[in-house]
Amino acid sequence: MSLWLVRAGKHGEFEERFFTSNSIYLTWDGLEKTNLGKAKTYDDIKTIVRGTYPDFGEHKLGNHSGQIWAFVLAMKPGDLVAVPRKTTPAIAFGEITGGYHHEPVADGLYQHSRSVHWLNLEVPRSTIDQDLLYSFGAFMTICEVKRNKAEERVRKMVSGGFKSGAKPKPTGQGGVGEDVGLEETRLDLEELARDQIAKHINAKFKGHGLARLVDAILRAQGYSTFLSPEGPDGGVDILASSGPLGFGQPRICVQVKSSDSPVDTPTLNQLVGTMQNLHADQGLLVSWGGFKSSVMKELPRQFFHVRMWDQKDLISELFAHYDSLEPDLRAEIPMKRIWTIAREEEE
């Protein structure tokens, strides 16, 4: 059995289709009306790719052919699939239940599919071992994840309710494990850096500590704030407003949830109620574990009243205002800016 990485679009634009249809898709432009099921070998796939993309150089031809071959011929029912999510700080895991299927009447991006039984759509990235996140950080859209007994460990996560699997013991000079897999390809260094920062924040700022971090970011943005003491907060963790004494507008109520689990609509409704009781203009709901779909559906209705930060948003705000944070807070999150070559993502 194998473990496969499959991406649902560069920006997560195919996630809803993946999950609602219980399938994964080969979302390649240009393969419309091409029944890849006729291919029996890698060379057959390569011939199709060469005819479809005549301008590809040999390296790009091999890259695309390998990924398409994996989807059409290498994957088997019973294999596991991991889909790193872009719309929430989580990874979805499922079990492949069917062979390659071609649906010629479907939209071009959804003609090539495999059926999947989704096991868990919202496994928080912060609960997954860093070396597995490293493997899930490949730029490739489709590839097998083999390093450090990844498939065996994910199956243990499945049987254990998706708690982090035990890391294998280091062997030799090569680090943990001996399998070499997708680390031979390029990695999304930005995503890997965010994962490391997220794990650091998760360890250092649990519970009330996360409210303290949000409070520091708001002060760095120029707000005057009141941070509720640790303990029952009466539905509000932070009060913020503009002006040196905090008498300006907007007047903001902030609720911060540090759990790895996504929050549901009762938390949002509680914040809205608190805003009304305190005559606040706007609200900010911060959830380290992201938001359930029921909350996201409320976004249009609450657009002029409430903003929502998930883990990714919070880290982005941290980046944007890091230099303006108080020195003691920066010392708790020691970071430095680096520059690297930005390359176009390869599928």
Phi, psi and omega per residue, in radians:
M1 nan 2.722 -3.065
S2 -2.299 2.884 3.032
L3 -2.083 2.210 -3.074
W4 -2.034 2.455 2.987
L5 -1.676 2.194 3.088
V6 -2.325 2.225 -3.138
R7 -1.695 2.485 -3.124
A8 -1.761 0.890 3.125
G9 1.701 2.652 -3.111
K10 -1.040 -0.609 -3.105
H11 -1.989 0.279 -3.119
G12 1.326 0.352 -3.037
E13 -1.220 -0.274 -3.137
F14 -1.815 0.058 -3.054
E15 -0.994 -0.865 -3.074
E16 -1.028 -0.717 3.133
R17 -1.157 -0.745 3.106
F18 -0.960 -0.846 -2.951
F19 -1.447 -0.643 -3.122
T20 -1.314 -0.477 -3.136
S21 -1.681 -0.008 -3.126
N22 0.942 0.883 -3.103
S23 -2.617 2.834 2.887
I24 -2.026 2.645 -3.032
Y25 -2.248 2.607 3.011
L26 -1.605 1.586 -2.968
T27 -1.563 1.119 -3.111
W28 -1.796 2.171 3.009
D29 -1.147 2.455 3.042
G30 1.745 -0.205 -3.099
L31 -1.711 0.241 3.105
E32 -1.031 2.468 3.081
K33 1.154 0.238 3.112
T34 -1.876 1.979 3.117
N35 -1.461 1.737 -3.096
L36 -1.269 -0.193 3.121
G37 -1.142 -0.277 3.103
K38 -1.288 -0.329 3.137
A39 -1.313 2.388 -3.130
K40 -1.985 -0.296 -3.093
T41 -2.424 2.972 3.065
Y42 -1.066 -0.696 -3.137
D43 -1.102 -0.625 3.075
D44 -1.090 -0.765 3.104
I45 -1.078 -0.766 -3.100
K46 -1.103 -0.657 3.103
T47 -1.117 -0.727 3.109
I48 -1.124 -0.768 -3.122
V49 -1.135 -0.704 3.134
R50 -1.099 -0.683 3.122
G51 -1.270 -0.520 -3.117
T52 -1.399 -0.628 -3.098
Y53 -2.179 1.286 -3.035
P54 -1.141 -0.296 -3.121
D55 -1.540 -0.055 -3.126
F56 -1.189 2.382 2.950
G57 -1.299 3.027 -3.045
E58 -1.097 -0.693 -3.129
H59 -1.140 -0.839 -3.129
K60 -1.160 -0.623 3.089
L61 -1.050 -0.809 3.131
G62 -1.165 -0.653 3.139
N63 -1.072 -0.895 -3.131
H64 -1.174 -0.723 -3.122
S65 -1.064 -0.727 -3.138
G66 -1.097 -0.709 -3.131
Q67 -1.233 -0.719 3.115
I68 -1.176 -0.715 3.072
W69 -1.009 -0.741 -3.140
A70 -1.048 -0.767 -3.106
F71 -1.206 -0.735 -3.005
V72 -1.451 -0.763 -2.964
L73 -1.997 -0.566 -3.009
A74 -1.472 -0.656 3.133
M75 -1.129 2.520 -3.130
K76 -2.320 2.618 3.004
P77 -0.965 2.380 -3.069
G78 1.744 -0.345 3.052
D79 -1.194 2.706 3.078
L80 -1.652 2.665 3.097
V81 -2.330 2.403 3.090
A82 -2.021 2.271 3.127
V83 -2.112 1.751 3.072
P84 -1.114 2.225 -3.067
R85 -1.571 2.570 3.098
K86 -1.827 -0.404 -3.067
T87 -1.540 -0.112 3.097
T88 -2.743 2.635 -3.090
P89 -1.330 1.212 -3.044
A90 -2.633 2.950 3.035
I91 -2.213 2.327 3.098
A92 -1.627 2.425 3.108
F93 -2.149 2.443 3.113
G94 -2.577 3.041 3.088
E95 -2.059 2.228 3.119
I96 -1.196 2.263 -3.073
T97 -2.012 -0.139 -3.098
G98 -2.505 2.904 3.087
G99 -1.411 -3.132 3.108
Y100 -1.063 2.370 3.134
H101 -2.287 2.337 3.079
H102 -1.932 2.192 3.131
E103 -2.060 1.644 -2.993
P104 -1.132 -0.372 -3.108
V105 -1.581 -0.075 -3.140
A106 -1.368 2.877 3.010
D107 -0.948 2.558 -3.023
G108 -0.919 -0.642 -3.104
L109 -1.353 -0.182 -3.080
Y110 -2.113 0.377 -3.140
Q111 -1.400 -0.409 -3.052
H112 -1.980 2.020 -2.999
S113 -2.511 2.908 2.933
R114 -2.419 2.417 3.134
S115 -1.341 2.559 -3.069
V116 -2.419 2.430 2.935
H117 -1.691 1.933 -3.100
W118 -1.324 2.200 -3.106
L119 -1.564 -0.659 3.106
N120 -2.844 2.149 -3.088
L121 -1.588 -0.179 -2.998
E122 -2.411 1.026 3.042
V123 -1.436 1.977 -3.071
P124 -1.007 2.392 3.117
R125 -1.055 -0.553 -3.080
S126 -1.197 -0.266 3.129
T127 -1.674 0.003 -3.087
I128 -1.793 2.354 -3.113
D129 -0.975 2.537 -3.034
Q130 -1.066 -0.625 -3.115
D131 -1.211 -0.530 3.050
L132 -1.238 -0.701 3.070
L133 -1.066 -0.630 3.084
Y134 -1.034 -0.753 3.128
S135 -1.210 -0.609 3.117
F136 -1.352 -0.004 -3.120
G137 -1.644 0.262 3.115
A138 -1.190 2.562 3.091
F139 -1.277 -0.391 -3.068
M140 -1.101 2.582 -3.139
T141 -1.341 -0.633 -3.118
I142 -2.393 2.236 3.031
C143 -2.882 2.827 3.081
E144 -1.510 2.435 3.094
V145 -1.849 2.005 -3.036
K146 -2.130 -0.458 -2.982
R147 -1.054 2.477 3.040
N148 1.015 0.694 3.075
K149 0.949 0.759 -3.029
A150 -1.036 -0.789 -3.084
E151 -1.119 -0.750 3.125
E152 -1.092 -0.714 -3.100
R153 -1.242 -0.658 3.109
V154 -1.171 -0.643 3.084
R155 -1.109 -0.601 3.061
K156 -1.180 -0.617 3.074
M157 -1.124 -0.686 3.113
V158 -1.066 -0.869 -3.094
S159 -1.208 -0.419 -3.119
G160 -1.730 0.274 3.118
G161 1.355 0.446 3.073
F162 1.144 0.671 2.892
K163 -1.553 2.729 -3.030
S164 -1.000 2.321 3.114
G165 -1.326 2.707 -3.139
A166 -1.239 2.390 3.132
K167 -1.347 2.463 3.080
P168 -1.200 2.703 -3.131
K169 -1.255 2.559 3.109
P170 -1.066 2.489 3.099
T171 -2.345 2.240 3.084
G172 1.187 -2.859 -3.104
Q173 -1.573 -0.093 -3.066
G174 -1.483 0.079 3.125
G175 1.642 -2.609 -3.068
V176 -1.372 2.166 3.101
G177 1.261 -3.139 -3.105
E178 -2.277 -0.194 -3.127
D179 -1.211 2.438 3.062
V180 -2.051 2.159 -3.101
G181 -2.330 -1.989 -2.975
L182 -1.340 -0.091 3.054
E183 -1.117 -0.169 3.056
E184 -1.280 -0.227 3.131
T185 -1.787 3.016 -3.130
R186 -1.236 2.595 -3.110
L187 -2.004 2.693 3.062
D188 -1.432 1.595 -3.045
L189 -1.135 -0.588 3.122
E190 -1.109 -0.761 3.135
E191 -1.159 -0.692 3.122
L192 -1.126 -0.696 3.106
A193 -1.115 -0.725 3.104
R194 -1.090 -0.676 3.119
D195 -1.085 -0.731 3.135
Q196 -1.140 -0.752 3.117
I197 -1.131 -0.725 3.133
A198 -1.072 -0.747 3.130
K199 -1.127 -0.660 3.113
H200 -1.124 -0.810 3.128
I201 -1.109 -0.724 -3.129
N202 -1.070 -0.617 -3.137
A203 -1.374 -0.622 -3.012
K204 -1.630 -0.393 -2.979
F205 -2.245 0.718 3.084
K206 -1.221 2.695 3.063
G207 1.072 -2.268 -3.104
H208 -1.107 -0.385 3.131
G209 -1.059 -0.591 3.134
L210 -1.204 -0.636 3.059
A211 -1.104 -0.642 3.097
R212 -1.107 -0.679 3.107
L213 -1.173 -0.778 3.114
V214 -1.075 -0.714 3.106
D215 -1.036 -0.743 3.136
A216 -1.126 -0.682 3.126
I217 -1.158 -0.732 3.120
L218 -1.116 -0.686 3.092
R219 -1.154 -0.636 3.081
A220 -1.149 -0.448 3.080
Q221 -1.387 -0.140 3.092
G222 1.863 0.092 3.136
Y223 -1.488 2.618 2.884
S224 -1.561 2.376 -3.003
T225 -2.312 2.756 2.930
F226 -2.180 2.092 3.134
L227 -1.743 2.086 3.123
S228 -1.086 2.501 3.100
P229 -1.152 2.805 3.141
E230 -1.081 2.415 -3.096
G231 2.150 -2.934 3.118
P232 -0.950 2.275 -3.024
D233 -1.939 0.003 3.120
G234 1.158 0.426 3.068
G235 1.629 0.063 3.119
V236 -2.542 2.302 3.114
D237 -1.658 -0.617 -3.057
I238 -2.456 2.463 2.918
L239 -1.960 2.352 -3.099
A240 -2.435 2.524 3.042
S241 -2.755 2.912 -3.080
S242 -1.506 2.956 3.135
G243 1.606 2.638 -3.070
P244 -1.082 -0.530 3.123
L245 -1.779 -0.021 3.120
G246 1.392 0.406 -3.130
F247 -1.748 0.066 -3.121
G248 -1.571 -2.960 3.113
Q249 -2.173 2.688 0.113
P250 -1.367 2.703 3.028
R251 -1.745 2.118 -2.933
I252 -2.103 2.297 2.946
C253 -1.705 2.342 -3.102
V254 -2.155 2.253 3.031
Q255 -2.042 2.286 -3.058
V256 -2.125 2.209 3.102
K257 -2.063 2.104 -3.061
S258 -1.685 -0.014 -3.117
S259 -1.143 2.674 3.059
D260 -1.302 -0.234 -3.108
S261 -1.505 2.468 3.097
P262 -1.175 2.531 -3.116
V263 -1.496 2.724 -3.120
D264 -1.938 -3.126 -3.023
T265 -1.077 -0.539 3.108
P266 -0.998 -0.623 3.112
T267 -1.158 -0.736 3.083
L268 -1.105 -0.771 -3.136
N269 -1.105 -0.640 3.097
Q270 -1.104 -0.732 3.112
L271 -1.102 -0.776 3.138
V272 -1.071 -0.698 3.098
G273 -1.120 -0.716 3.107
T274 -1.129 -0.688 3.082
M275 -1.007 -0.753 -3.139
Q276 -1.161 -0.721 -3.126
N277 -1.142 -0.608 -3.087
L278 -1.703 0.092 3.139
H279 0.983 0.700 3.097
A280 -1.428 2.653 3.132
D281 -1.418 -0.743 -3.095
Q282 -2.421 2.944 3.095
G283 -2.312 2.705 3.061
L284 -2.256 2.116 3.103
L285 -1.898 2.042 -3.119
V286 -1.915 2.135 -3.141
S287 -2.281 1.956 -3.137
W288 -1.053 -0.586 -3.115
G289 -1.568 0.082 3.118
G290 1.505 -2.870 -3.011
F291 -2.303 2.480 3.051
K292 -1.255 2.799 -3.075
S293 -1.040 -0.530 3.128
S294 -1.112 -0.591 3.093
V295 -1.265 -0.743 -3.117
M296 -1.081 -0.538 3.122
K297 -1.203 -0.324 3.126
E298 -1.472 -0.167 -3.067
L299 -0.952 -0.819 -3.140
P300 -1.066 -0.690 -3.097
R301 -1.217 -0.528 -3.090
Q302 -1.798 0.205 -2.987
F303 -0.980 -0.697 -3.085
F304 -1.540 0.063 -3.072
H305 -2.165 -0.629 -2.990
V306 -2.319 2.435 2.953
R307 -1.987 2.686 -3.107
M308 -2.245 2.289 3.053
W309 -2.006 2.195 2.932
D310 -1.709 -2.975 -3.107
Q311 -0.973 -0.776 -3.116
K312 -1.126 -0.740 3.127
D313 -1.119 -0.748 -3.124
L314 -1.085 -0.762 3.139
I315 -1.169 -0.634 3.085
S316 -1.097 -0.725 3.090
E317 -1.152 -0.630 3.073
L318 -1.073 -0.792 3.099
F319 -1.037 -0.798 -3.029
A320 -1.150 -0.523 -3.020
H321 -2.113 0.260 -3.064
Y322 -1.014 -0.768 -3.084
D323 -1.157 -0.332 -3.130
S324 -1.684 -0.038 3.097
L325 -1.232 2.730 3.091
E326 -1.138 2.549 -3.075
P327 -0.947 -0.685 -3.117
D328 -1.102 -0.663 3.134
L329 -1.222 -0.722 3.097
R330 -1.079 -0.582 3.125
A331 -1.163 -0.470 3.103
E332 -1.359 -0.391 3.098
I333 -2.231 1.308 -3.086
P334 -1.246 2.028 -3.134
M335 -2.352 2.751 3.010
K336 -2.434 2.607 -3.124
R337 -1.470 2.359 3.068
I338 -2.214 2.759 3.100
W339 -2.040 2.489 3.097
T340 -2.552 2.834 3.137
I341 -1.225 2.282 3.091
A342 -1.594 2.030 3.134
R343 -1.965 2.621 3.105
E344 -1.146 2.363 -3.138
E345 -1.136 2.384 3.094
E346 -1.713 2.389 3.048
E347 -1.526 nan nan
